[in-house]
Amino acid sequence: MVSEVNNIDLDKVRRTAERAQENGGHFPVEKTIEGTFNLRGGSPMFTATLQSDYSSFTYSADEPSALGGRGGVHTTPPLSYLLFGVMSCYASTLAIQCALRGLKLGELRVTGKLFYDLAPPVVSGEEAPIIKRLELHVHADRELGDLIEISRGGRCPAVYAISHPPIETVIRQD
């Protein structure tokens, strides 16, 4: 039996499903990232080291110039990282769903669009949602039909999280 389809290790996916089933259908995970804001000036404004199973790497962010950011080299506005994370998660979820059904893809690209308004909460203090709409456009060499919606409907953690607020948010000073 083929254990890898669409760059997805199906044995690992199956083991995760088994572990979740043994745990009442749950697979709890906690991700911690610590970052530092640069108070001395210049770019980047914020950095954090992220870790994967096999490596670590540093991400840098600057606010957009409209919010006083520096827009330095190799930095990105924070909402771009949010969009990237949702796109990446959705593409992986879609590839997994295809792989589980034996559907091999020759190409899978996702274009993401985030429509937002920075003014209300950030500069004017009004209570209004920042993100107005998120669009993901899937480009594949095969017709994916229902798999696009199946991947969206609760299978992709990032799409689910952003489309089913509120998320309990705790902010405190340690």
Protein Blocks (a to p, Z undefined) as FASTA:
>chain_A
ZZbgghiafklmmmmmmmmmmnnopacddddddddddfkgpjdfbdcddddfkbccdddd
dddfklopaoighiacfklmmmmmmmmmmmmmmmmmmmmnopacfbdcddddddddfklm
mmnopacdfblbdcdddddfbdfkjmmmmmmnopammlmmmmmccdddddddZZ
